[in-house]
Amino acid sequence: MTTLHPTGPSVLDRTDHRILDVLDEHPRATVAFLAEKLHLARGTVRARLAKLTASDGPLAPVTARLTPASVGRPLRAIVTAEANQAMFDGMLDDLAQIPEVVECLGISGRSDMSIEVVAVDAEDLYRVTQEIMGCRGISRTETGIVLRELLPRRMHQLGPA
């Protein structure tokens, strides 16, 4: 079962990892399928999934993972931004109003944030970056266009510690 870890919220055990490995291959797997495939009781699988997907659980919320091209925005870019920390809350409110902003991370280093955006083309990307520059507290940005996804986001390889 997931347990409290001294350096973070929880650590997944071997059974949790087995369930997640099957879900990586079969994201829409039912409890019955998981139980049969892993030789576990349905109640065990149901309880594990409840803990994994709880609001404070380790499994991120399930969302539709659309490709940018499927929504008419094939161009991806990473915008790094320097921010006035005193205006941070308002800045995040402003960024959340830009539909093309698909993710925003606080980072260390020369910049304060890494913002992933999608756009129709270079002209549209320019418009989006100008909207970002107009957000409260953003003083400087730098944009890099994603040319190719070399390794998709992954976690399955981390296995039990």
GULUMPA-293198 format. One record per residue: x, y, z of N, C-alpha, C, O in turn; residue number from 1; residue in three letters. Coordinates in pm, whole numbers, m for minus. Each point is the difference from the previous one (the first is absolute). Example, Ala and Ser with C-alpha at 12.3 -4.5 7.8 and 13.67 -1.06 7.14 Angstrom:
! residues 2
<npx:1319 npy:m569 npz:780 capx:m89 capy:119 capz:0 cpx:90 cpy:120 cpz:0 opx:104 opy:m2 opz:66 n:1 res:ALA>
<npx:m139 npy:107 npz:m138 capx:82 capy:119 capz:6 cpx:m77 cpy:109 cpz:73 opx:51 opy:111 opz:17 n:2 res:SER>
//
This chain:
! residues 161
<npx:85 npy:m118 npz:0 capx:m85 capy:118 capz:0 cpx:89 cpy:123 cpz:0 opx:112 opy:m5 opz:50 n:1 res:MET>
<npx:m161 npy:115 npz:m105 capx:79 capy:123 capz:5 cpx:23 cpy:38 cpz:145 opx:m89 opy:m14 opz:84 n:2 res:THR>
<npx:208 npy:61 npz:m54 capx:34 capy:35 capz:138 cpx:57 cpy:141 cpz:4 opx:53 opy:50 opz:m98 n:3 res:THR>
<npx:m65 npy:11 npz:215 capx:57 capy:132 capz:20 cpx:151 cpy:m10 cpz:m7 opx:59 opy:m90 opz:61 n:4 res:LEU>
<npx:4 npy:178 npz:m132 capx:145 capy:m2 capz:m18 cpx:58 cpy:123 cpz:67 opx:m60 opy:108 opz:m8 n:5 res:HIS>
<npx:176 npy:m120 npz:76 capx:55 capy:115 capz:71 cpx:32 cpy:121 cpz:m87 opx:1 opy:112 opz:49 n:6 res:PRO>
<npx:24 npy:m133 npz:m178 capx:36 capy:113 capz:m86 cpx:m112 cpy:44 cpz:m93 opx:20 opy:89 opz:m82 n:7 res:THR>
<npx:m137 npy:m150 npz:93 capx:m107 capy:38 capz:m89 cpx:m131 cpy:m62 cpz:43 opx:m5 opy:m68 opz:103 n:8 res:GLY>
<npx:m101 npy:91 npz:m180 capx:m132 capy:m43 capz:42 cpx:m18 cpy:m152 cpz:8 opx:m56 opy:m49 opz:98 n:9 res:PRO>
<npx:102 npy:m26 npz:m196 capx:m20 capy:m144 capz:6 cpx:98 cpy:m71 cpz:m92 opx:54 opy:58 opz:m95 n:10 res:SER>
<npx:m34 npy:m184 npz:125 capx:83 capy:m87 capz:m81 cpx:m86 cpy:m116 cpz:m44 opx:m74 opy:m58 opz:80 n:11 res:VAL>
<npx:82 npy:24 npz:m206 capx:m77 capy:m110 capz:m53 cpx:71 cpy:m132 cpz:28 opx:123 opy:m9 opz:m9 n:12 res:LEU>
<npx:m200 npy:m92 npz:44 capx:60 capy:m131 capz:22 cpx:m8 cpy:m83 cpz:m129 opx:m49 opy:47 opz:m102 n:13 res:ASP>
<npx:97 npy:m169 npz:111 capx:7 capy:m87 capz:m118 cpx:m138 cpy:m24 cpz:m63 opx:m13 opy:1 opz:m122 n:14 res:ARG>
<npx:m89 npy:m22 npz:205 capx:m135 capy:m24 capz:m53 cpx:m53 cpy:123 cpz:m72 opx:m59 opy:m11 opz:m107 n:15 res:THR>
<npx:81 npy:130 npz:165 capx:m40 capy:124 capz:m67 cpx:67 cpy:10 cpz:m137 opx:m66 opy:32 opz:m99 n:16 res:ASP>
<npx:195 npy:m61 npz:94 capx:73 capy:7 capz:m128 cpx:m53 cpy:m101 cpz:m100 opx:m8 opy:30 opz:m119 n:17 res:HIS>
<npx:m28 npy:m147 npz:165 capx:m57 capy:m101 capz:m91 cpx:m130 cpy:52 cpz:m61 opx:m24 opy:m14 opz:m120 n:18 res:ARG>
<npx:m61 npy:73 npz:203 capx:m126 capy:56 capz:m49 cpx:27 cpy:111 cpz:m101 opx:m61 opy:3 opz:m107 n:19 res:ILE>
<npx:152 npy:87 npz:141 capx:31 capy:111 capz:m90 cpx:63 cpy:m46 cpz:m131 opx:m24 opy:59 opz:m104 n:20 res:LEU>
<npx:105 npy:m165 npz:109 capx:58 capy:m54 capz:m123 cpx:m109 cpy:m48 cpz:m95 opx:7 opy:25 opz:m121 n:21 res:ASP>
<npx:m107 npy:m94 npz:175 capx:m110 capy:m48 capz:m85 cpx:m80 cpy:119 cpz:m52 opx:m42 opy:1 opz:m116 n:22 res:VAL>
<npx:19 npy:99 npz:201 capx:m74 capy:118 capz:m44 cpx:75 cpy:78 cpz:m109 opx:m63 opy:62 opz:m85 n:23 res:LEU>
<npx:197 npy:m66 npz:87 capx:76 capy:64 capz:m108 cpx:m30 cpy:m66 cpz:m134 opx:m12 opy:67 opz:m102 n:24 res:ASP>
<npx:m1 npy:m200 npz:104 capx:m30 capy:m74 capz:m124 cpx:m147 cpy:4 cpz:m37 opx:m36 opy:1 opz:m117 n:25 res:GLU>
<npx:m50 npy:2 npz:220 capx:m146 capy:m5 capz:m20 cpx:m65 cpy:108 cpz:86 opx:m56 opy:m31 opz:105 n:26 res:HIS>
<npx:62 npy:157 npz:m148 capx:m48 capy:111 capz:84 cpx:m148 cpy:m10 cpz:41 opx:m39 opy:57 opz:101 n:27 res:PRO>
<npx:m40 npy:m127 npz:m178 capx:m143 capy:m12 capz:32 cpx:m35 cpy:m133 cpz:64 opx:m115 opy:m43 opz:m2 n:28 res:ARG>
<npx:214 npy:m23 npz:59 capx:m21 capy:m130 capz:61 cpx:m101 cpy:9 cpz:115 opx:1 opy:95 opz:78 n:29 res:ALA>
<npx:m87 npy:m194 npz:m71 capx:m97 capy:m6 capz:110 cpx:65 cpy:m65 cpz:121 opx:107 opy:m60 opz:m9 n:30 res:THR>
<npx:m174 npy:74 npz:122 capx:47 capy:m66 capz:123 cpx:8 cpy:m150 cpz:m23 opx:96 opy:m64 opz:42 n:31 res:VAL>
<npx:m198 npy:8 npz:m107 capx:m2 capy:m144 capz:m26 cpx:119 cpy:m43 cpz:m85 opx:64 opy:m101 opz:28 n:32 res:ALA>
<npx:m34 npy:179 npz:m132 capx:114 capy:m32 capz:m87 cpx:131 cpy:5 cpz:79 opx:82 opy:m91 opz:m10 n:33 res:PHE>
<npx:m64 npy:198 npz:88 capx:122 capy:14 capz:80 cpx:14 cpy:m115 cpz:99 opx:108 opy:m57 opz:15 n:34 res:LEU>
<npx:m217 npy:22 npz:51 capx:4 capy:m107 capz:99 cpx:39 cpy:m132 cpz:m65 opx:82 opy:m75 opz:53 n:35 res:ALA>
<npx:m141 npy:46 npz:m168 capx:30 capy:m125 capz:m69 cpx:144 cpy:m2 cpz:m51 opx:71 opy:m99 opz:17 n:36 res:GLU>
<npx:m30 npy:207 npz:m79 capx:135 capy:7 capz:m58 cpx:108 cpy:m10 cpz:108 opx:105 opy:m61 opz:m23 n:37 res:LYS>
<npx:m130 npy:120 npz:140 capx:101 capy:5 capz:106 cpx:m20 cpy:m106 cpz:107 opx:78 opy:m8 opz:95 n:38 res:LEU>
<npx:m182 npy:m73 npz:m109 capx:m31 capy:m104 capz:99 cpx:m19 cpy:60 cpz:139 opx:56 opy:m47 opz:99 n:39 res:HIS>
<npx:m137 npy:153 npz:m96 capx:m34 capy:68 capz:125 cpx:m152 cpy:m3 cpz:18 opx:m74 opy:m15 opz:m98 n:40 res:LEU>
<npx:29 npy:29 npz:219 capx:m143 capy:9 capz:26 cpx:m52 cpy:134 cpz:m51 opx:70 opy:101 opz:5 n:41 res:ALA>
<npx:m193 npy:m102 npz:m55 capx:m60 capy:125 capz:m49 cpx:m2 cpy:106 cpz:108 opx:27 opy:117 opz:m27 n:42 res:ARG>
<npx:m59 npy:m156 npz:149 capx:m2 capy:95 capz:111 cpx:135 cpy:63 cpz:23 opx:10 opy:119 opz:31 n:43 res:GLY>
<npx:96 npy:m197 npz:m46 capx:136 capy:52 capz:16 cpx:29 cpy:104 cpz:m108 opx:51 opy:108 opz:29 n:44 res:THR>
<npx:m85 npy:m142 npz:m153 capx:24 capy:93 capz:m111 cpx:m82 cpy:128 cpz:20 opx:51 opy:110 opz:m17 n:45 res:VAL>
<npx:m178 npy:m126 npz:54 capx:m88 capy:116 capz:21 cpx:57 cpy:91 cpz:110 opx:3 opy:122 opz:m16 n:46 res:ARG>
<npx:43 npy:m182 npz:127 capx:55 capy:79 capz:110 cpx:129 cpy:70 cpz:m42 opx:21 opy:117 opz:33 n:47 res:ALA>
<npx:65 npy:m188 npz:m106 capx:125 capy:61 capz:m47 cpx:m29 cpy:117 cpz:m93 opx:61 opy:107 opz:12 n:48 res:ARG>
<npx:m153 npy:m126 npz:m106 capx:m34 capy:107 capz:m94 cpx:m60 cpy:120 cpz:74 opx:27 opy:115 opz:m36 n:49 res:LEU>
<npx:m108 npy:m140 npz:137 capx:m59 capy:110 capz:77 cpx:110 cpy:83 cpz:66 opx:m7 opy:123 opz:m1 n:50 res:ALA>
<npx:108 npy:m188 npz:58 capx:109 capy:73 capz:65 cpx:89 cpy:70 cpz:m104 opx:43 opy:113 opz:22 n:51 res:LYS>
<npx:m17 npy:m180 npz:m134 capx:85 capy:59 capz:m103 cpx:m64 cpy:123 cpz:m62 opx:70 opy:95 opz:m36 n:52 res:LEU>
<npx:m203 npy:m96 npz:22 capx:m69 capy:109 capz:m70 cpx:m65 cpy:101 cpz:94 opx:m65 opy:93 opz:m47 n:53 res:THR>
<npx:81 npy:m110 npz:178 capx:m55 capy:98 capz:95 cpx:60 cpy:137 cpz:m29 opx:105 opy:10 opz:m63 n:54 res:ALA>
<npx:m172 npy:95 npz:109 capx:48 capy:136 capz:m30 cpx:142 cpy:23 cpz:50 opx:73 opy:81 opz:m58 n:55 res:SER>
<npx:m33 npy:m149 npz:164 capx:137 capy:13 capz:50 cpx:86 cpy:m120 cpz:m38 opx:111 opy:m18 opz:50 n:56 res:ASP>
<npx:m163 npy:m65 npz:m140 capx:72 capy:m121 capz:m43 cpx:107 cpy:30 cpz:m103 opx:6 opy:110 opz:m54 n:57 res:GLY>
<npx:79 npy:m208 npz:27 capx:113 capy:20 capz:m89 cpx:m34 cpy:m1 cpz:m150 opx:81 opy:45 opz:m81 n:58 res:PRO>
<npx:m198 npy:m96 npz:44 capx:m35 capy:m9 capz:m142 cpx:m65 cpy:130 cpz:m45 opx:m100 opy:43 opz:56 n:59 res:LEU>
<npx:158 npy:19 npz:m159 capx:m53 capy:125 capz:m53 cpx:m142 cpy:m24 cpz:m53 opx:m32 opy:m111 opz:m42 n:60 res:ALA>
<npx:m52 npy:214 npz:44 capx:m136 capy:m17 capz:m51 cpx:3 cpy:m47 cpz:m145 opx:85 opy:41 opz:m79 n:61 res:PRO>
<npx:m179 npy:m126 npz:47 capx:m9 capy:m53 capz:m136 cpx:m64 cpy:107 cpz:m88 opx:m107 opy:53 opz:32 n:62 res:VAL>
<npx:173 npy:m22 npz:m142 capx:m53 capy:97 capz:m95 cpx:17 cpy:m55 cpz:m140 opx:76 opy:m94 opz:m23 n:63 res:THR>
<npx:m147 npy:152 npz:m70 capx:18 capy:m37 capz:m140 cpx:133 cpy:58 cpz:m45 opx:21 opy:121 opz:8 n:64 res:ALA>
<npx:67 npy:m205 npz:m56 capx:132 capy:45 capz:m44 cpx:m5 cpy:18 cpz:m152 opx:36 opy:m90 opz:m76 n:65 res:ARG>
<npx:m80 npy:206 npz:35 capx:m11 capy:30 capz:m142 cpx:134 cpy:48 cpz:m53 opx:77 opy:64 opz:71 n:66 res:LEU>
<npx:m51 npy:m94 npz:m196 capx:117 capy:57 capz:m65 cpx:m36 cpy:142 cpz:m42 opx:m114 opy:26 opz:m38 n:67 res:THR>
<npx:209 npy:67 npz:45 capx:m31 capy:137 capz:m42 cpx:m56 cpy:8 cpz:m142 opx:m90 opy:81 opz:m27 n:68 res:PRO>
<npx:141 npy:m163 npz:m63 capx:m49 capy:4 capz:m138 cpx:m147 cpy:m38 cpz:m8 opx:m72 opy:51 opz:m87 n:69 res:ALA>
<npx:25 npy:m140 npz:176 capx:m140 capy:m43 capz:m6 cpx:m98 cpy:112 cpz:37 opx:m119 opy:m10 opz:m30 n:70 res:SER>
<npx:168 npy:115 npz:93 capx:m85 capy:115 capz:31 cpx:39 cpy:122 cpz:m84 opx:m29 opy:114 opz:36 n:71 res:VAL>
<npx:96 npy:m141 npz:m148 capx:33 capy:106 capz:m95 cpx:118 cpy:87 cpz:39 opx:16 opy:109 opz:m55 n:72 res:GLY>
<npx:65 npy:m154 npz:148 capx:117 capy:78 capz:43 cpx:124 cpy:m89 cpz:m1 opx:45 opy:m45 opz:105 n:73 res:ARG>
<npx:11 npy:20 npz:m223 capx:113 capy:m94 capz:m11 cpx:134 cpy:52 cpz:51 opx:92 opy:m78 opz:21 n:74 res:PRO>
<npx:m81 npy:208 npz:0 capx:126 capy:59 capz:43 cpx:6 cpy:5 cpz:152 opx:m88 opy:57 opz:65 n:75 res:LEU>
<npx:193 npy:m117 npz:m7 capx:21 capy:4 capz:145 cpx:123 cpy:84 cpz:28 opx:95 opy:2 opz:m78 n:76 res:ARG>
<npx:m97 npy:68 npz:190 capx:115 capy:80 capz:40 cpx:10 cpy:2 cpz:152 opx:m99 opy:m19 opz:71 n:77 res:ALA>
<npx:221 npy:42 npz:m25 capx:26 capy:18 capz:142 cpx:41 cpy:146 cpz:19 opx:97 opy:47 opz:m60 n:78 res:ILE>
<npx:m172 npy:23 npz:141 capx:29 capy:140 capz:30 cpx:51 cpy:6 cpz:144 opx:m69 opy:m41 opz:93 n:79 res:VAL>
<npx:191 npy:91 npz:m75 capx:47 capy:23 capz:136 cpx:m23 cpy:147 cpz:31 opx:13 opy:86 opz:m87 n:80 res:THR>
<npx:m48 npy:m60 npz:212 capx:m36 capy:138 capz:37 cpx:63 cpy:38 cpz:132 opx:12 opy:m81 opz:93 n:81 res:ALA>
<npx:28 npy:207 npz:m86 capx:45 capy:59 capz:125 cpx:m118 cpy:76 cpz:57 opx:m73 opy:67 opz:m73 n:82 res:GLU>
<npx:54 npy:m80 npz:205 capx:m121 capy:55 capz:60 cpx:29 cpy:81 cpz:124 opx:97 opy:m26 opz:72 n:83 res:ALA>
<npx:m183 npy:125 npz:m47 capx:2 capy:76 capz:124 cpx:m79 cpy:m84 cpz:101 opx:m121 opy:m14 opz:m12 n:84 res:ASN>
<npx:191 npy:m40 npz:112 capx:m62 capy:m91 capz:96 cpx:m114 cpy:66 cpz:77 opx:m92 opy:m70 opz:44 n:85 res:GLN>
<npx:95 npy:200 npz:m27 capx:m106 capy:70 capz:73 cpx:m133 cpy:m3 cpz:m76 opx:m105 opy:22 opz:59 n:86 res:ALA>
<npx:111 npy:m49 npz:m189 capx:m122 capy:m2 capz:m82 cpx:m37 cpy:m141 cpz:m44 opx:m78 opy:m18 opz:m93 n:87 res:MET>
<npx:133 npy:m82 npz:160 capx:m11 capy:m138 capz:m44 cpx:m144 cpy:m48 cpz:m14 opx:m35 opy:m59 opz:m103 n:88 res:PHE>
<npx:m50 npy:82 npz:203 capx:m138 capy:m50 capz:m7 cpx:m75 cpy:60 cpz:m118 opx:m68 opy:m72 opz:m73 n:89 res:ASP>
<npx:78 npy:203 npz:53 capx:m66 capy:63 capz:m112 cpx:54 cpy:m48 cpz:m134 opx:m73 opy:m16 opz:m97 n:90 res:GLY>
<npx:204 npy:m8 npz:95 capx:63 capy:m50 capz:m121 cpx:m57 cpy:m137 cpz:m37 opx:m31 opy:m25 opz:m117 n:91 res:MET>
<npx:17 npy:m64 npz:215 capx:m54 capy:m132 capz:m28 cpx:m145 cpy:8 cpz:m45 opx:m42 opy:m76 opz:m88 n:92 res:LEU>
<npx:m35 npy:168 npz:146 capx:m138 capy:21 capz:m45 cpx:m1 cpy:42 cpz:m146 opx:m80 opy:m50 opz:m79 n:93 res:ASP>
<npx:170 npy:142 npz:42 capx:8 capy:46 capz:m140 cpx:41 cpy:m113 cpz:m94 opx:m59 opy:m17 opz:m106 n:94 res:ASP>
<npx:160 npy:m60 npz:145 capx:47 capy:m111 capz:m85 cpx:m110 cpy:m103 cpz:m21 opx:m14 opy:m56 opz:m109 n:95 res:LEU>
<npx:m64 npy:30 npz:213 capx:m108 capy:m99 capz:m9 cpx:m108 cpy:43 cpz:m100 opx:m78 opy:m84 opz:m47 n:96 res:ALA>
<npx:72 npy:211 npz:14 capx:m99 capy:51 capz:m96 cpx:44 cpy:m18 cpz:m145 opx:m79 opy:25 opz:m92 n:97 res:GLN>
<npx:203 npy:m68 npz:70 capx:50 capy:m20 capz:m137 cpx:m17 cpy:m147 cpz:m34 opx:71 opy:m85 opz:54 n:98 res:ILE>
<npx:m166 npy:52 npz:m144 capx:m30 capy:m140 capz:m29 cpx:120 cpy:m79 cpz:m52 opx:11 opy:m121 opz:24 n:99 res:PRO>
<npx:77 npy:187 npz:m94 capx:115 capy:m69 capz:m60 cpx:107 cpy:m39 cpz:103 opx:91 opy:m75 opz:m33 n:100 res:GLU>
<npx:m101 npy:125 npz:154 capx:92 capy:m40 capz:107 cpx:m50 cpy:m134 cpz:52 opx:m107 opy:m7 opz:60 n:101 res:VAL>
<npx:185 npy:m99 npz:m82 capx:m44 capy:m134 capz:40 cpx:66 cpy:m48 cpz:129 opx:m48 opy:m94 opz:63 n:102 res:VAL>
<npx:159 npy:159 npz:m23 capx:66 capy:m36 capz:126 cpx:89 cpy:115 cpz:42 opx:57 opy:70 opz:m83 n:103 res:GLU>
<npx:m47 npy:m51 npz:214 capx:88 capy:102 capz:54 cpx:67 cpy:m57 cpz:124 opx:m67 opy:m46 opz:93 n:104 res:CYS>
<npx:200 npy:48 npz:m92 capx:77 capy:m53 capz:112 cpx:88 cpy:108 cpz:60 opx:59 opy:80 opz:m74 n:105 res:LEU>
<npx:m50 npy:m76 npz:205 capx:97 capy:86 capz:67 cpx:134 cpy:m71 cpz:m3 opx:8 opy:m117 opz:38 n:106 res:GLY>
<npx:96 npy:185 npz:m82 capx:130 capy:m64 capz:m15 cpx:108 cpy:82 cpz:69 opx:m19 opy:118 opz:29 n:107 res:ILE>
<npx:133 npy:m181 npz:m5 capx:114 capy:72 capz:53 cpx:93 cpy:35 cpz:m115 opx:m12 opy:m56 opz:m109 n:108 res:SER>
<npx:103 npy:148 npz:134 capx:94 capy:39 capz:m104 cpx:m24 cpy:143 cpz:m43 opx:m55 opy:81 opz:75 n:109 res:GLY>
<npx:97 npy:m52 npz:m196 capx:m8 capy:137 capz:m51 cpx:m144 cpy:48 cpz:m15 opx:m29 opy:119 opz:18 n:110 res:ARG>
<npx:m61 npy:m210 npz:m53 capx:m141 capy:35 capz:m15 cpx:m79 cpy:m50 cpz:119 opx:47 opy:m84 opz:77 n:111 res:SER>
<npx:m168 npy:136 npz:m62 capx:m87 capy:m38 capz:110 cpx:m104 cpy:m105 cpz:m39 opx:m47 opy:m76 opz:84 n:112 res:ASP>
<npx:12 npy:74 npz:m213 capx:m106 capy:m89 capz:m46 cpx:35 cpy:m60 cpz:m135 opx:70 opy:59 opz:m82 n:113 res:MET>
<npx:m122 npy:m180 npz:61 capx:3 capy:m64 capz:m130 cpx:m145 cpy:m19 cpz:m41 opx:m78 opy:m64 opz:72 n:114 res:SER>
<npx:41 npy:120 npz:m185 capx:m139 capy:0 capz:m45 cpx:m6 cpy:m73 cpz:m133 opx:62 opy:42 opz:m98 n:115 res:ILE>
<npx:m137 npy:m152 npz:93 capx:m18 capy:m68 capz:m129 cpx:m123 cpy:58 cpz:m67 opx:m107 opy:12 opz:61 n:116 res:GLU>
<npx:123 npy:23 npz:m188 capx:m110 capy:57 capz:m78 cpx:m15 cpy:m76 cpz:m131 opx:94 opy:m65 opz:m47 n:117 res:VAL>
<npx:m213 npy:75 npz:m11 capx:m26 capy:m57 capz:m132 cpx:m53 cpy:113 cpz:m88 opx:m60 opy:95 opz:49 n:118 res:VAL>
<npx:84 npy:m108 npz:m180 capx:m43 capy:105 capz:m92 cpx:m27 cpy:m60 cpz:m138 opx:41 opy:m112 opz:m30 n:119 res:ALA>
<npx:m111 npy:189 npz:m50 capx:m32 capy:m41 capz:m137 cpx:124 cpy:5 cpz:m88 opx:26 opy:m92 opz:m77 n:120 res:VAL>
<npx:49 npy:203 npz:88 capx:118 capy:20 capz:m82 cpx:88 cpy:105 cpz:68 opx:m28 opy:40 opz:113 n:121 res:ASP>
<npx:134 npy:3 npz:m179 capx:93 capy:96 capz:60 cpx:m68 cpy:133 cpz:32 opx:28 opy:60 opz:104 n:122 res:ALA>
<npx:m115 npy:m15 npz:m192 capx:m71 capy:127 capz:25 cpx:m89 cpy:m12 cpz:124 opx:m6 opy:92 opz:82 n:123 res:GLU>
<npx:m61 npy:m204 npz:m69 capx:m84 capy:m24 capz:117 cpx:85 cpy:m11 cpz:127 opx:m39 opy:49 opz:106 n:124 res:ASP>
<npx:154 npy:m113 npz:m118 capx:91 capy:m10 capz:114 cpx:45 cpy:139 cpz:45 opx:9 opy:26 opz:120 n:125 res:LEU>
<npx:19 npy:61 npz:m213 capx:37 capy:137 capz:33 cpx:m111 cpy:67 cpz:81 opx:26 opy:66 opz:100 n:126 res:TYR>
<npx:m151 npy:m83 npz:m146 capx:m114 capy:57 capz:72 cpx:m8 cpy:m54 cpz:143 opx:m20 opy:77 opz:94 n:127 res:ARG>
<npx:37 npy:m209 npz:m79 capx:m7 capy:m62 capz:133 cpx:110 cpy:55 cpz:90 opx:m25 opy:32 opz:116 n:128 res:VAL>
<npx:147 npy:m22 npz:m168 capx:110 capy:51 capz:83 cpx:m23 cpy:147 cpz:38 opx:41 opy:42 opz:108 n:129 res:THR>
<npx:m104 npy:34 npz:m195 capx:m33 capy:138 capz:35 cpx:m105 cpy:5 cpz:111 opx:5 opy:87 opz:87 n:130 res:GLN>
<npx:m100 npy:m181 npz:m91 capx:m99 capy:m8 capz:109 cpx:69 cpy:m35 cpz:131 opx:m34 opy:54 opz:105 n:131 res:GLU>
<npx:130 npy:m144 npz:m111 capx:74 capy:m37 capz:121 cpx:76 cpy:121 cpz:53 opx:0 opy:26 opz:120 n:132 res:ILE>
<npx:64 npy:49 npz:m209 capx:73 capy:120 capz:42 cpx:m94 cpy:104 cpz:63 opx:44 opy:82 opz:81 n:133 res:MET>
<npx:m171 npy:m85 npz:m117 capx:m97 capy:93 capz:56 cpx:m53 cpy:m41 cpz:138 opx:m73 opy:76 opz:62 n:134 res:GLY>
<npx:110 npy:m193 npz:m16 capx:m47 capy:m46 capz:131 cpx:68 cpy:79 cpz:111 opx:118 opy:34 opz:m10 n:135 res:CYS>
<npx:m193 npy:m6 npz:116 capx:55 capy:72 capz:115 cpx:125 cpy:m69 cpz:52 opx:1 opy:m121 opz:22 n:136 res:ARG>
<npx:103 npy:199 npz:m2 capx:121 capy:m52 capz:64 cpx:102 cpy:m65 cpz:m89 opx:111 opy:m28 opz:46 n:137 res:GLY>
<npx:m141 npy:3 npz:m172 capx:98 capy:m61 capz:m89 cpx:84 cpy:111 cpz:m62 opx:m52 opy:91 opz:m63 n:138 res:ILE>
<npx:184 npy:m102 npz:83 capx:89 capy:106 capz:m48 cpx:78 cpy:m39 cpz:m124 opx:40 opy:86 opz:m78 n:139 res:SER>
<npx:m16 npy:m216 npz:59 capx:82 capy:m43 capz:m114 cpx:m35 cpy:m144 cpz:m32 opx:m27 opy:m80 opz:89 n:140 res:ARG>
<npx:26 npy:47 npz:m219 capx:m23 capy:m139 capz:m41 cpx:104 cpy:m42 cpz:m103 opx:65 opy:84 opz:m63 n:141 res:THR>
<npx:m52 npy:m213 npz:48 capx:83 capy:m58 capz:m105 cpx:m76 cpy:m121 cpz:m52 opx:m51 opy:m79 opz:78 n:142 res:GLU>
<npx:43 npy:66 npz:m210 capx:m82 capy:m105 capz:m60 cpx:85 cpy:m97 cpz:m81 opx:84 opy:41 opz:m80 n:143 res:THR>
<npx:m107 npy:m169 npz:103 capx:63 capy:m105 capz:m79 cpx:m107 cpy:m87 cpz:m62 opx:m90 opy:m47 opz:69 n:144 res:GLY>
<npx:98 npy:27 npz:m199 capx:m98 capy:m83 capz:m70 cpx:38 cpy:m147 cpz:15 opx:117 opy:m37 opz:m16 n:145 res:ILE>
<npx:m217 npy:m46 npz:47 capx:22 capy:m145 capz:10 cpx:7 cpy:m54 cpz:m142 opx:m97 opy:8 opz:m76 n:146 res:VAL>
<npx:212 npy:m64 npz:39 capx:17 capy:m55 capz:m133 cpx:m48 cpy:m146 cpz:m9 opx:m57 opy:m41 opz:m100 n:147 res:LEU>
<npx:80 npy:m34 npz:206 capx:m37 capy:m142 capz:1 cpx:m4 cpy:m47 cpz:145 opx:83 opy:39 opz:81 n:148 res:ARG>
<npx:m180 npy:m125 npz:m50 capx:m5 capy:m62 capz:132 cpx:90 cpy:m123 cpz:m5 opx:m30 opy:m97 opz:m69 n:149 res:GLU>
<npx:139 npy:102 npz:142 capx:99 capy:m107 capz:m5 cpx:m31 cpy:m112 cpz:99 opx:16 opy:m118 opz:m32 n:150 res:LEU>
<npx:m59 npy:152 npz:151 capx:m46 capy:m96 capz:100 cpx:m129 cpy:55 cpz:59 opx:2 opy:108 opz:59 n:151 res:LEU>
<npx:m112 npy:m176 npz:m74 capx:m124 capy:51 capz:60 cpx:8 cpy:m9 cpz:153 opx:80 opy:m75 opz:54 n:152 res:PRO>
<npx:m164 npy:152 npz:13 capx:m3 capy:m5 capz:146 cpx:m22 cpy:m144 cpz:43 opx:m86 opy:m69 opz:m55 n:153 res:ARG>
<npx:164 npy:26 npz:153 capx:m9 capy:m139 capz:46 cpx:34 cpy:m10 cpz:147 opx:74 opy:83 opz:53 n:154 res:ARG>
<npx:m128 npy:m182 npz:11 capx:28 capy:m25 capz:141 cpx:15 cpy:m149 cpz:28 opx:55 opy:m39 opz:103 n:155 res:MET>
<npx:m105 npy:m44 npz:m193 capx:m4 capy:m144 capz:26 cpx:138 cpy:m61 cpz:29 opx:9 opy:m101 opz:71 n:156 res:HIS>
<npx:96 npy:159 npz:m123 capx:134 capy:m56 capz:14 cpx:57 cpy:20 cpz:140 opx:106 opy:m55 opz:32 n:157 res:GLN>
<npx:m173 npy:132 npz:52 capx:55 capy:32 capz:132 cpx:m14 cpy:m114 cpz:100 opx:79 opy:m7 opz:94 n:158 res:LEU>
<npx:m175 npy:m80 npz:m111 capx:m15 capy:m117 capz:86 cpx:13 cpy:30 cpz:149 opx:25 opy:114 opz:39 n:159 res:GLY>
<npx:m43 npy:m216 npz:44 capx:11 capy:19 capz:145 cpx:142 cpy:43 cpz:40 opx:98 opy:m45 opz:m59 n:160 res:PRO>
<npx:m90 npy:131 npz:158 capx:131 capy:49 capz:47 cpx:73 cpy:m106 cpz:79 opx:111 opy:24 opz:47 n:161 res:ALA>
//
